[in-house]
Amino acid sequence: MTRIRFGTDGWRAVISEDFTFENVELVSQAIADVFLAENQASDLLFVVGYDTRFLSDRYAQTVASVLAANGIRVLLTERFAATPAVSYAIVQHGAAGGVMITASHNPPRYNGLKLKAWYGGSASPQRSRQVEQVLRENIRSGREVKRLSLEVGVRKGLITRFDPYPDYAQHLARLVDLEAIARSQLTIVIDAMYGAGIGYTDRMLREAGVDLISLHHDMNPGFGGLHPEPIERHLTALREKMRTSGAMLGLATDGDADRIGAMGPEGHFVDPHCIMTLVLDYLLTQGKRGKVAKTVSTTQMLNVLAAQHGLEVIETPVGFNYISELMLTDDVLIGGEESGGISVKGHIPEGDGVLMGLLLAELVAKQGGDIQVLLQRIMDRIGHFAYARHDYAIQPFSKAELVQALSATVPDTLNGTPVAELNTRDGVKYVMEDGSWLLIRPSGTEPVLRVYAEAPHMEKVQQLLAIGAELAKLAQQTLA
């Protein structure tokens, strides 16, 4: 029981090991207790949704039943739904919060529970710690979980089934020029990766009259063995379809559709760094203004582009919850992270792979058919950038001690380039005078050490990654 821990975006665990119905009940009861300590049950409404994973529908019903047993009204999705659609429903219905059953981009053996706040974004770290604390207290005291069958909850009016798609799609249609995409006669390949994006991006574009090719849109709770993360090595089927179909744009969403990956003609991968840069540049051509919010592991292309237009850039630790907070309190035009969670002004403060895919389709439709050419034009203006990340399995250790060890001796140069800045906002980030950077940070959700690098060309990126791996190894030896 004590292994239940909330990371940067909820709790995730292996199905039937730690992610069990009993543990889902315990977490649901803790969530109810935390919110009931601050509100009357009659004043509380929660939205509960789920993805396409094995047993996700049953887990969601369990959450809804426990919340309802505590007197909390629940809107429970009729079928699987994209996380951003569930998040939008929270805001639209004025709910106190929400729960999304999903392990997002994790492998198929995982499931998870995302706790959402009233604004649709992830609950704050403080709120998550509250739930963990109450969970531990409930386990120690032997507090009984309140239970109510789904049927009784529906009959009493405490649980209502609903479809979040219509209102969510109507909202996105106000943010995207679907008619322009249809007029362009683009052929677009949509890869849902067997996830909850099925029936979202593809449905909106088809209803607008866009010519589509769909990949991985059938129900497969095990994802057909596919790892539902839209990064290059997991998108071989999309690349092959791009090459054989002659399509101009490929769009992929992760297991719960809050992340985006893309491909240009002939299957050239476009990572989230480039997606954010393309969308920011496009929004600026539309006359839109605001600050740029990005995590510490996200591209410097945004900094250069923002500087050219006199925009402020705010850098946060890794985790979209930090971006959400900024979007709530500041005038943020675009916010996102290197993992593909991105949102824009006018939308909820939540990563949205569906919206970002539609915006990519719009900018390609209006600016030209080849996304690679559009990206090259931007780099011709702001400079050329390459990026890569290596992950290393490690034994858990103190993140603070690693940062201290790496900060104790800062090299004057890395790969022959002077180090201009040391950033310890999340891990240790070395920023060089030429704008290239190296970041070393432990993952917040799994026993993995991540080493990131960005530089003007891939050869230097690989050199920096090798240096980062050696620095991390020496630091860990110091801690041993």
The 8 nearest C-alpha neighbors of each residue, nearest first, counted from 0:
[[1, 2, 3, 22, 17, 138, 135, 25],
 [0, 2, 3, 135, 4, 138, 134, 131],
 [1, 3, 0, 4, 17, 12, 5, 10],
 [4, 2, 1, 0, 5, 10, 17, 131],
 [5, 3, 10, 2, 6, 131, 1, 11],
 [4, 6, 10, 9, 127, 7, 3, 8],
 [7, 5, 444, 8, 9, 443, 10, 4],
 [6, 8, 318, 9, 443, 5, 444, 320],
 [9, 7, 6, 113, 121, 10, 5, 318],
 [8, 10, 113, 5, 6, 112, 114, 7],
 [9, 11, 5, 112, 111, 4, 6, 113],
 [12, 10, 111, 110, 102, 112, 9, 109],
 [11, 13, 18, 109, 17, 110, 111, 14],
 [12, 14, 109, 16, 108, 18, 17, 110],
 [13, 15, 18, 109, 16, 110, 108, 12],
 [16, 14, 19, 18, 17, 13, 20, 12],
 [17, 15, 13, 14, 18, 19, 12, 109],
 [18, 16, 12, 19, 13, 15, 14, 22],
 [17, 19, 14, 12, 15, 13, 16, 22],
 [20, 18, 15, 22, 21, 17, 23, 14],
 [19, 21, 23, 22, 24, 58, 18, 61],
 [20, 22, 24, 19, 23, 25, 18, 26],
 [21, 23, 25, 19, 24, 20, 26, 18],
 [24, 22, 20, 26, 25, 21, 27, 19],
 [25, 23, 27, 21, 22, 26, 28, 20],
 [24, 26, 22, 28, 23, 27, 29, 21],
 [25, 27, 29, 23, 28, 24, 22, 30],
 [28, 26, 24, 30, 29, 25, 62, 23],
 [27, 29, 31, 25, 30, 26, 144, 24],
 [28, 30, 32, 26, 134, 31, 27, 133],
 [31, 29, 27, 33, 28, 32, 130, 26],
 [30, 32, 28, 34, 29, 33, 35, 66],
 [31, 33, 29, 35, 30, 34, 36, 28],
 [34, 32, 30, 36, 31, 35, 29, 130],
 [33, 35, 36, 31, 37, 32, 38, 30],
 [36, 34, 38, 32, 37, 33, 31, 39],
 [35, 37, 33, 34, 38, 32, 39, 31],
 [36, 38, 35, 34, 33, 39, 32, 40],
 [39, 37, 35, 36, 34, 40, 42, 43],
 [38, 40, 42, 41, 35, 43, 37, 36],
 [39, 41, 71, 43, 70, 42, 35, 38],
 [40, 42, 39, 43, 71, 70, 72, 44],
 [43, 41, 40, 39, 38, 44, 71, 72],
 [42, 44, 40, 71, 41, 95, 72, 45],
 [43, 45, 94, 72, 73, 95, 71, 42],
 [46, 44, 73, 97, 96, 94, 95, 74],
 [45, 47, 97, 74, 73, 89, 75, 98],
 [48, 46, 98, 75, 97, 99, 74, 45],
 [49, 47, 99, 76, 75, 85, 100, 80],
 [50, 48, 100, 79, 99, 55, 80, 101],
 [49, 51, 79, 195, 101, 52, 80, 255],
 [52, 50, 220, 195, 194, 79, 55, 53],
 [53, 51, 220, 55, 50, 54, 221, 107],
 [52, 54, 220, 55, 221, 51, 110, 107],
 [55, 53, 57, 56, 58, 52, 220, 51],
 [56, 54, 58, 52, 57, 53, 49, 100],
 [55, 57, 59, 54, 58, 49, 60, 79],
 [58, 56, 60, 54, 59, 55, 61, 20],
 [57, 59, 61, 55, 60, 56, 54, 62],
 [60, 58, 62, 56, 61, 57, 100, 49],
 [59, 61, 63, 57, 58, 62, 64, 56],
 [60, 62, 58, 64, 59, 63, 57, 65],
 [63, 61, 59, 65, 60, 64, 27, 66],
 [62, 64, 60, 66, 61, 65, 67, 59],
 [63, 65, 67, 61, 147, 62, 66, 149],
 [66, 64, 68, 146, 62, 67, 63, 145],
 [65, 67, 69, 63, 71, 68, 64, 31],
 [68, 66, 71, 70, 64, 69, 65, 157],
 [67, 69, 147, 65, 146, 70, 66, 145],
 [70, 68, 67, 66, 71, 145, 65, 31],
 [69, 71, 67, 40, 68, 72, 66, 41],
 [72, 70, 67, 40, 66, 43, 69, 44],
 [73, 71, 157, 44, 67, 158, 43, 45],
 [74, 72, 158, 45, 44, 46, 75, 157],
 [73, 75, 46, 159, 160, 158, 47, 45],
 [76, 74, 160, 47, 159, 48, 73, 46],
 [75, 77, 161, 48, 160, 78, 162, 47],
 [78, 76, 160, 161, 162, 75, 79, 48],
 [79, 77, 76, 80, 162, 56, 49, 48],
 [78, 80, 50, 49, 51, 195, 48, 76],
 [81, 79, 195, 50, 49, 48, 82, 78],
 [80, 82, 195, 255, 84, 256, 196, 83],
 [81, 83, 85, 84, 255, 86, 257, 256],
 [84, 82, 86, 85, 81, 351, 87, 257],
 [85, 83, 87, 81, 86, 82, 167, 163],
 [86, 84, 88, 82, 83, 87, 48, 163],
 [85, 87, 119, 83, 89, 88, 84, 82],
 [86, 88, 84, 90, 89, 85, 119, 83],
 [87, 89, 91, 85, 86, 90, 92, 84],
 [90, 88, 94, 86, 87, 92, 91, 119],
 [91, 89, 93, 87, 88, 92, 118, 119],
 [90, 92, 88, 89, 93, 87, 94, 166],
 [93, 91, 94, 89, 90, 88, 44, 87],
 [94, 92, 90, 91, 89, 95, 117, 44],
 [95, 93, 44, 89, 96, 45, 92, 117],
 [96, 94, 117, 44, 43, 45, 93, 116],
 [97, 95, 116, 117, 45, 115, 94, 89],
 [96, 98, 46, 115, 45, 47, 114, 116],
 [97, 99, 47, 114, 113, 115, 46, 48],
 [98, 100, 48, 113, 49, 112, 47, 101],
 [101, 99, 49, 112, 111, 59, 55, 48],
 [102, 100, 111, 103, 110, 50, 112, 99],
 [101, 103, 111, 110, 105, 11, 109, 104],
 [102, 104, 254, 255, 101, 105, 253, 111],
 [105, 103, 228, 227, 254, 253, 102, 106],
 [104, 106, 102, 103, 109, 107, 227, 226],
 [105, 107, 226, 108, 109, 104, 227, 225],
 [108, 106, 109, 221, 222, 105, 226, 52],
 [109, 107, 13, 106, 14, 110, 221, 105],
 [110, 108, 13, 107, 14, 12, 106, 102],
 [111, 109, 102, 101, 11, 14, 12, 13],
 [110, 112, 11, 102, 101, 10, 100, 12],
 [111, 113, 100, 10, 9, 99, 101, 114],
 [114, 112, 9, 99, 98, 8, 115, 100],
 [113, 115, 98, 122, 9, 97, 121, 112],
 [114, 116, 121, 97, 122, 96, 120, 119],
 [115, 117, 96, 122, 118, 119, 120, 121],
 [118, 116, 96, 95, 119, 94, 90, 89],
 [119, 117, 116, 90, 120, 89, 347, 348],
 [120, 118, 86, 116, 117, 89, 115, 90],
 [119, 121, 349, 348, 115, 118, 116, 323],
 [122, 120, 115, 320, 116, 114, 8, 123],
 [121, 123, 116, 115, 114, 126, 120, 127],
 [122, 124, 126, 125, 121, 127, 320, 116],
 [125, 123, 127, 126, 128, 122, 7, 320],
 [124, 126, 128, 123, 127, 129, 122, 130],
 [127, 125, 129, 123, 128, 124, 122, 130],
 [126, 128, 124, 130, 129, 125, 131, 5],
 [129, 127, 131, 125, 126, 130, 132, 124],
 [130, 128, 126, 132, 127, 131, 133, 125],
 [129, 131, 127, 133, 128, 132, 29, 30],
 [132, 130, 134, 128, 129, 133, 135, 127],
 [131, 133, 129, 135, 134, 130, 128, 136],
 [132, 134, 136, 130, 135, 131, 29, 137],
 [133, 135, 131, 29, 137, 132, 136, 130],
 [134, 136, 138, 132, 133, 137, 139, 131],
 [137, 135, 133, 139, 138, 134, 140, 132],
 [138, 136, 142, 134, 140, 135, 139, 141],
 [137, 139, 141, 135, 136, 140, 134, 142],
 [140, 138, 136, 137, 141, 135, 142, 134],
 [141, 139, 137, 142, 138, 136, 135, 143],
 [140, 142, 138, 139, 137, 143, 136, 144],
 [143, 141, 137, 140, 138, 144, 139, 136],
 [142, 144, 141, 145, 137, 28, 25, 138],
 [145, 143, 28, 146, 142, 25, 24, 65],
 [144, 146, 68, 65, 143, 69, 147, 28],
 [147, 145, 65, 68, 64, 144, 148, 67],
 [146, 148, 68, 64, 65, 152, 149, 151],
 [149, 147, 151, 150, 64, 152, 146, 68],
 [148, 150, 152, 151, 64, 153, 147, 60],
 [149, 151, 153, 148, 152, 154, 147, 155],
 [152, 150, 154, 148, 153, 149, 155, 147],
 [151, 153, 149, 157, 158, 155, 150, 154],
 [154, 152, 158, 156, 150, 151, 155, 157],
 [153, 155, 151, 156, 152, 150, 157, 158],
 [156, 154, 152, 153, 157, 151, 158, 150],
 [155, 157, 153, 154, 158, 152, 159, 72],
 [156, 158, 72, 152, 155, 67, 153, 73],
 [159, 157, 153, 73, 152, 156, 74, 72],
 [158, 160, 74, 75, 153, 73, 161, 157],
 [159, 161, 75, 77, 76, 74, 158, 162],
 [162, 160, 76, 77, 75, 163, 159, 74],
 [161, 163, 164, 76, 77, 165, 160, 78],
 [164, 162, 84, 165, 166, 167, 88, 161],
 [163, 165, 167, 162, 166, 168, 84, 199],
 [166, 164, 168, 167, 163, 169, 162, 170],
 [167, 165, 169, 168, 164, 170, 163, 88],
 [166, 168, 170, 164, 169, 165, 84, 163],
 [169, 167, 171, 165, 170, 166, 164, 172],
 [168, 170, 166, 172, 167, 171, 165, 173],
 [169, 171, 167, 168, 172, 173, 166, 174],
 [172, 170, 174, 168, 173, 169, 175, 167],
 [171, 173, 169, 175, 170, 174, 168, 177],
 [172, 174, 171, 170, 175, 169, 176, 168],
 [175, 173, 171, 172, 176, 170, 345, 346],
 [174, 176, 172, 177, 173, 358, 171, 357],
 [177, 175, 178, 179, 361, 180, 172, 174],
 [176, 178, 180, 179, 175, 207, 181, 172],
 [179, 177, 181, 180, 176, 182, 207, 208],
 [180, 178, 182, 181, 177, 176, 183, 364],
 [179, 181, 177, 183, 364, 178, 361, 182],
 [180, 182, 209, 178, 179, 183, 184, 208],
 [183, 181, 179, 184, 180, 178, 364, 185],
 [182, 184, 180, 185, 364, 181, 179, 365],
 [185, 183, 182, 181, 186, 209, 210, 180],
 [186, 184, 183, 187, 247, 210, 364, 180],
 [185, 187, 246, 210, 211, 247, 184, 188],
 [186, 188, 248, 211, 249, 246, 185, 212],
 [187, 189, 249, 212, 211, 213, 250, 248],
 [188, 190, 213, 250, 249, 251, 214, 212],
 [191, 189, 251, 214, 192, 215, 250, 213],
 [192, 190, 193, 252, 196, 194, 197, 215],
 [191, 193, 215, 194, 190, 227, 253, 252],
 [194, 192, 215, 191, 222, 216, 219, 218],
 [195, 193, 254, 192, 196, 191, 51, 255],
 [194, 196, 255, 81, 50, 197, 80, 51],
 [195, 197, 256, 199, 191, 194, 81, 198],
 [198, 196, 195, 216, 199, 191, 194, 193],
 [197, 199, 202, 201, 196, 200, 195, 203],
 [198, 200, 202, 196, 201, 197, 203, 353],
 [201, 199, 203, 353, 202, 204, 198, 196],
 [200, 202, 204, 199, 203, 198, 205, 189],
 [203, 201, 198, 205, 199, 204, 200, 206],
 [204, 202, 206, 200, 205, 201, 199, 207],
 [203, 205, 207, 201, 209, 206, 202, 200],
 [204, 206, 208, 202, 209, 207, 203, 201],
 [205, 207, 203, 208, 204, 202, 209, 201],
 [206, 208, 204, 205, 209, 177, 203, 181],
 [209, 207, 205, 206, 181, 204, 210, 178],
 [208, 210, 181, 205, 204, 207, 211, 184],
 [211, 209, 186, 187, 208, 185, 205, 184],
 [212, 210, 187, 186, 188, 209, 213, 205],
 [211, 213, 188, 189, 187, 214, 210, 186],
 [214, 212, 189, 188, 190, 211, 216, 215],
 [213, 215, 190, 216, 189, 191, 212, 192],
 [216, 214, 193, 192, 191, 217, 190, 213],
 [215, 217, 193, 197, 214, 191, 213, 218],
 [218, 216, 215, 219, 193, 197, 214, 194],
 [219, 217, 193, 220, 216, 51, 222, 194],
 [218, 220, 222, 221, 193, 223, 217, 51],
 [221, 219, 52, 53, 222, 51, 218, 107],
 [220, 222, 223, 107, 219, 224, 53, 52],
 [223, 221, 219, 225, 224, 193, 220, 107],
 [224, 222, 221, 225, 219, 220, 193, 226],
 [223, 225, 222, 221, 226, 107, 106, 227],
 [226, 224, 222, 223, 227, 233, 192, 107],
 [225, 227, 106, 228, 233, 224, 107, 105],
 [228, 226, 253, 104, 254, 192, 225, 229],
 [227, 229, 104, 253, 230, 226, 233, 254],
 [230, 228, 260, 253, 251, 252, 233, 259],
 [231, 229, 233, 228, 232, 260, 234, 270],
 [230, 232, 234, 233, 268, 229, 235, 270],
 [231, 233, 234, 230, 235, 229, 228, 226],
 [234, 232, 231, 230, 235, 229, 226, 228],
 [235, 233, 237, 231, 236, 232, 238, 229],
 [234, 236, 238, 237, 233, 239, 232, 231],
 [237, 235, 239, 238, 234, 240, 214, 233],
 [236, 238, 240, 234, 235, 239, 241, 190],
 [239, 237, 266, 235, 241, 236, 240, 234],
 [238, 240, 242, 236, 241, 237, 235, 243],
 [239, 241, 237, 243, 242, 238, 244, 236],
 [242, 240, 238, 266, 239, 244, 265, 246],
 [241, 243, 265, 239, 240, 244, 266, 245],
 [242, 244, 240, 241, 245, 239, 265, 246],
 [245, 243, 246, 241, 240, 242, 239, 212],
 [244, 246, 243, 241, 242, 247, 264, 265],
 [247, 245, 186, 244, 241, 187, 248, 264],
 [246, 248, 264, 186, 263, 187, 368, 369],
 [249, 247, 187, 263, 246, 262, 264, 188],
 [248, 250, 188, 262, 261, 187, 189, 263],
 [249, 251, 261, 189, 356, 190, 260, 188],
 [252, 250, 190, 260, 259, 191, 229, 261],
 [251, 253, 259, 256, 191, 258, 352, 229],
 [252, 254, 228, 256, 227, 104, 258, 229],
 [253, 255, 194, 103, 227, 104, 256, 195],
 [254, 256, 195, 103, 81, 82, 253, 257],
 [257, 255, 252, 253, 196, 352, 81, 258],
 [256, 258, 351, 352, 350, 255, 340, 83],
 [259, 257, 352, 339, 340, 256, 253, 252],
 [260, 258, 352, 252, 339, 251, 229, 356],
 [259, 261, 229, 251, 270, 250, 230, 271],
 [262, 260, 250, 269, 249, 251, 268, 270],
 [263, 261, 268, 249, 267, 269, 266, 248],
 [262, 264, 248, 267, 370, 266, 247, 371],
 [265, 263, 247, 266, 241, 248, 246, 267],
 [266, 264, 242, 241, 267, 263, 238, 245],
 [267, 265, 238, 241, 264, 262, 263, 242],
 [266, 268, 263, 262, 265, 264, 269, 238],
 [269, 267, 262, 261, 266, 231, 270, 263],
 [268, 270, 261, 262, 273, 267, 260, 274],
 [269, 271, 273, 272, 260, 274, 268, 261],
 [272, 270, 274, 339, 273, 337, 275, 260],
 [273, 271, 275, 274, 270, 298, 337, 276],
 [272, 274, 276, 271, 275, 270, 277, 269],
 [273, 275, 271, 277, 276, 272, 278, 270],
 [276, 274, 278, 272, 273, 277, 279, 271],
 [275, 277, 273, 279, 274, 278, 301, 280],
 [278, 276, 274, 280, 275, 279, 273, 281],
 [277, 279, 281, 275, 280, 276, 282, 274],
 [280, 278, 282, 276, 281, 277, 275, 283],
 [279, 281, 283, 277, 278, 282, 276, 284],
 [282, 280, 278, 284, 283, 279, 277, 285],
 [283, 281, 285, 279, 284, 280, 287, 278],
 [282, 284, 286, 280, 287, 285, 281, 279],
 [285, 283, 281, 286, 282, 280, 287, 279],
 [286, 284, 282, 283, 287, 281, 280, 288],
 [285, 287, 283, 284, 288, 282, 281, 280],
 [288, 286, 283, 282, 285, 289, 284, 332],
 [289, 287, 332, 286, 283, 290, 310, 282],
 [290, 288, 332, 331, 330, 310, 291, 287],
 [289, 291, 331, 311, 332, 310, 312, 330],
 [290, 292, 312, 333, 331, 334, 332, 313],
 [293, 291, 334, 313, 312, 314, 322, 333],
 [294, 292, 314, 335, 334, 336, 297, 315],
 [293, 295, 315, 317, 336, 314, 316, 296],
 [294, 296, 316, 297, 315, 314, 317, 293],
 [297, 295, 294, 337, 298, 317, 438, 336],
 [298, 296, 337, 294, 295, 336, 293, 272],
 [297, 299, 300, 272, 301, 296, 453, 337],
 [298, 300, 302, 301, 303, 297, 434, 435],
 [301, 299, 303, 298, 302, 304, 276, 381],
 [300, 302, 304, 299, 303, 305, 276, 298],
 [301, 303, 299, 305, 300, 304, 306, 312],
 [304, 302, 306, 300, 305, 301, 381, 307],
 [305, 303, 301, 307, 306, 302, 300, 381],
 [304, 306, 310, 302, 308, 307, 303, 301],
 [307, 305, 309, 303, 308, 304, 310, 302],
 [306, 308, 304, 305, 309, 303, 310, 381],
 [309, 307, 305, 306, 310, 304, 283, 303],
 [308, 310, 306, 307, 305, 311, 304, 290],
 [311, 309, 305, 308, 290, 306, 312, 289],
 [310, 312, 290, 291, 313, 305, 309, 306],
 [311, 313, 291, 292, 290, 302, 314, 310],
 [314, 312, 292, 291, 293, 311, 315, 290],
 [313, 315, 293, 294, 295, 292, 312, 316],
 [316, 314, 294, 295, 293, 321, 317, 313],
 [317, 315, 425, 294, 295, 424, 318, 321],
 [318, 316, 294, 295, 315, 425, 319, 296],
 [319, 317, 320, 7, 321, 316, 294, 8],
 [318, 320, 322, 321, 323, 335, 317, 340],
 [319, 321, 323, 318, 322, 121, 324, 123],
 [322, 320, 319, 324, 323, 318, 315, 325],
 [321, 323, 319, 325, 320, 324, 334, 326],
 [324, 322, 348, 320, 326, 321, 325, 120],
 [323, 325, 327, 321, 322, 326, 320, 328],
 [324, 326, 322, 328, 327, 323, 329, 321],
 [325, 327, 323, 331, 329, 324, 328, 348],
 [328, 326, 324, 325, 329, 323, 348, 118],
 [327, 329, 325, 326, 324, 330, 331, 323],
 [328, 330, 325, 326, 331, 327, 290, 324],
 [329, 331, 289, 290, 332, 326, 328, 344],
 [332, 330, 290, 289, 326, 333, 329, 291],
 [331, 333, 289, 344, 290, 343, 291, 288],
 [334, 332, 343, 291, 331, 342, 344, 292],
 [335, 333, 292, 342, 293, 341, 291, 322],
 [334, 336, 341, 293, 340, 342, 292, 322],
 [335, 337, 294, 338, 297, 340, 293, 339],
 [336, 338, 297, 339, 271, 272, 296, 335],
 [337, 339, 336, 340, 271, 258, 335, 259],
 [340, 338, 258, 271, 259, 337, 336, 341],
 [339, 341, 350, 258, 335, 336, 338, 257],
 [342, 340, 335, 350, 334, 351, 339, 336],
 [343, 341, 350, 334, 333, 351, 349, 335],
 [344, 342, 333, 332, 346, 334, 345, 341],
 [343, 345, 332, 346, 331, 333, 342, 326],
 [344, 346, 343, 347, 174, 332, 342, 348],
 [345, 347, 344, 343, 348, 342, 349, 174],
 [346, 348, 349, 119, 87, 345, 118, 120],
 [349, 347, 323, 120, 326, 342, 346, 119],
 [350, 348, 120, 347, 342, 351, 323, 119],
 [349, 351, 340, 341, 257, 342, 258, 352],
 [352, 350, 257, 353, 354, 83, 341, 342],
 [351, 353, 258, 259, 257, 355, 256, 354],
 [352, 354, 356, 351, 200, 355, 357, 256],
 [355, 353, 357, 356, 351, 352, 358, 171],
 [354, 356, 358, 352, 357, 353, 359, 351],
 [357, 355, 359, 353, 354, 358, 352, 250],
 [356, 358, 360, 354, 355, 359, 361, 353],
 [359, 357, 361, 355, 360, 356, 354, 362],
 [360, 358, 356, 362, 361, 357, 363, 355],
 [359, 361, 357, 363, 358, 362, 364, 356],
 [360, 362, 358, 364, 359, 180, 363, 365],
 [363, 361, 365, 359, 364, 360, 366, 358],
 [362, 364, 360, 367, 366, 368, 361, 365],
 [365, 363, 361, 362, 180, 183, 367, 366],
 [364, 366, 362, 363, 367, 361, 179, 183],
 [367, 365, 363, 362, 364, 368, 373, 361],
 [368, 366, 363, 369, 364, 365, 373, 370],
 [367, 369, 363, 364, 247, 370, 366, 185],
 [370, 368, 372, 371, 367, 247, 263, 373],
 [369, 371, 373, 372, 263, 363, 374, 368],
 [372, 370, 374, 369, 373, 263, 375, 267],
 [371, 373, 375, 369, 374, 370, 376, 367],
 [374, 372, 370, 376, 371, 375, 369, 377],
 [375, 373, 371, 377, 376, 372, 370, 378],
 [374, 376, 372, 378, 377, 373, 379, 371],
 [377, 375, 379, 373, 374, 378, 372, 380],
 [376, 378, 374, 380, 379, 375, 381, 373],
 [379, 377, 382, 381, 375, 383, 380, 376],
 [378, 380, 376, 377, 382, 381, 375, 383],
 [381, 379, 378, 377, 382, 376, 383, 375],
 [382, 380, 378, 379, 377, 303, 304, 383],
 [383, 381, 378, 379, 380, 384, 455, 300],
 [384, 382, 378, 455, 379, 381, 385, 456],
 [383, 385, 455, 454, 456, 382, 453, 386],
 [384, 386, 456, 457, 454, 453, 455, 460],
 [387, 385, 453, 452, 460, 454, 384, 457],
 [386, 388, 452, 451, 460, 453, 389, 385],
 [389, 387, 451, 450, 452, 390, 449, 386],
 [388, 390, 450, 449, 451, 391, 387, 464],
 [391, 389, 449, 448, 447, 450, 388, 392],
 [390, 392, 448, 447, 393, 449, 389, 450],
 [393, 391, 447, 446, 448, 390, 394, 445],
 [394, 392, 447, 446, 391, 395, 448, 396],
 [393, 395, 446, 396, 392, 447, 448, 445],
 [396, 394, 446, 393, 397, 447, 445, 398],
 [397, 395, 398, 394, 401, 400, 393, 478],
 [398, 396, 400, 399, 401, 395, 402, 478],
 [397, 399, 401, 400, 396, 402, 441, 426],
 [400, 398, 402, 397, 401, 403, 426, 404],
 [399, 401, 403, 397, 402, 398, 404, 478],
 [400, 402, 404, 398, 403, 399, 405, 474],
 [403, 401, 399, 405, 400, 404, 426, 406],
 [402, 404, 400, 406, 401, 405, 407, 399],
 [405, 403, 401, 407, 402, 406, 474, 400],
 [404, 406, 402, 407, 403, 474, 401, 408],
 [407, 405, 403, 404, 408, 409, 402, 427],
 [406, 408, 404, 405, 403, 409, 402, 474],
 [409, 407, 406, 405, 410, 404, 403, 411],
 [408, 410, 406, 407, 411, 405, 421, 418],
 [411, 409, 412, 408, 413, 418, 417, 429],
 [412, 410, 418, 417, 409, 413, 416, 419],
 [413, 411, 417, 416, 418, 410, 415, 414],
 [414, 412, 415, 416, 417, 418, 410, 411],
 [413, 415, 416, 412, 463, 462, 466, 459],
 [416, 414, 413, 412, 417, 411, 418, 431],
 [415, 417, 412, 413, 414, 431, 418, 432],
 [418, 416, 412, 431, 411, 432, 419, 413],
 [419, 417, 431, 412, 411, 430, 420, 432],
 [420, 418, 431, 432, 430, 417, 421, 429],
 [421, 419, 430, 418, 429, 422, 431, 428],
 [420, 422, 429, 428, 430, 423, 427, 419],
 [421, 423, 428, 424, 427, 420, 429, 430],
 [424, 422, 427, 425, 426, 428, 421, 402],
 [423, 425, 422, 316, 426, 315, 427, 295],
 [426, 424, 316, 423, 427, 440, 317, 295],
 [425, 427, 440, 423, 439, 402, 424, 428],
 [426, 428, 423, 439, 438, 422, 402, 425],
 [427, 429, 438, 422, 437, 421, 423, 430],
 [428, 430, 421, 437, 436, 420, 438, 431],
 [431, 429, 436, 420, 419, 418, 435, 428],
 [432, 430, 418, 419, 435, 434, 433, 417],
 [431, 433, 419, 434, 417, 418, 416, 430],
 [432, 434, 431, 435, 416, 454, 417, 430],
 [435, 433, 431, 432, 436, 430, 299, 454],
 [434, 436, 454, 453, 431, 433, 430, 455],
 [437, 435, 430, 453, 429, 452, 431, 434],
 [436, 438, 452, 429, 428, 451, 463, 430],
 [437, 439, 428, 451, 427, 450, 452, 429],
 [440, 438, 450, 427, 426, 449, 428, 451],
 [441, 439, 426, 449, 448, 427, 442, 438],
 [440, 442, 448, 449, 447, 443, 398, 426],
 [443, 441, 447, 444, 445, 448, 440, 449],
 [442, 444, 6, 445, 441, 7, 446, 317],
 [443, 445, 6, 442, 7, 446, 5, 11],
 [444, 446, 447, 442, 443, 441, 395, 448],
 [447, 445, 393, 395, 392, 394, 442, 448],
 [446, 448, 392, 391, 442, 393, 445, 441],
 [447, 449, 441, 391, 390, 442, 440, 392],
 [450, 448, 390, 440, 441, 389, 439, 447],
 [449, 451, 439, 389, 388, 438, 467, 390],
 [452, 450, 388, 438, 437, 387, 449, 439],
 [453, 451, 437, 436, 460, 386, 387, 464],
 [452, 454, 386, 435, 436, 385, 460, 384],
 [453, 455, 435, 385, 460, 456, 384, 459],
 [454, 456, 384, 383, 385, 435, 457, 453],
 [457, 455, 385, 454, 458, 459, 384, 460],
 [456, 458, 460, 385, 459, 461, 386, 454],
 [459, 457, 461, 460, 456, 462, 454, 463],
 [458, 460, 462, 457, 461, 456, 463, 454],
 [461, 459, 457, 463, 458, 462, 454, 452],
 [462, 460, 464, 458, 459, 463, 457, 465],
 [461, 463, 459, 465, 460, 464, 466, 458],
 [464, 462, 466, 460, 465, 461, 467, 459],
 [465, 463, 467, 461, 466, 462, 452, 468],
 [464, 466, 468, 462, 463, 467, 461, 469],
 [467, 465, 463, 469, 464, 468, 470, 462],
 [468, 466, 464, 470, 465, 469, 463, 471],
 [467, 469, 465, 471, 466, 470, 472, 464],
 [468, 470, 472, 466, 467, 471, 473, 465],
 [471, 469, 467, 473, 472, 468, 466, 474],
 [470, 472, 474, 468, 469, 473, 467, 475],
 [473, 471, 469, 475, 470, 474, 468, 476],
 [472, 474, 476, 470, 475, 471, 469, 477],
 [473, 475, 477, 471, 476, 472, 404, 405],
 [474, 476, 478, 472, 477, 473, 479, 471],
 [477, 475, 473, 479, 478, 474, 472, 471],
 [476, 478, 474, 475, 479, 473, 404, 472],
 [477, 479, 475, 476, 474, 400, 401, 404],
 [478, 476, 477, 475, 474, 396, 473, 472]]
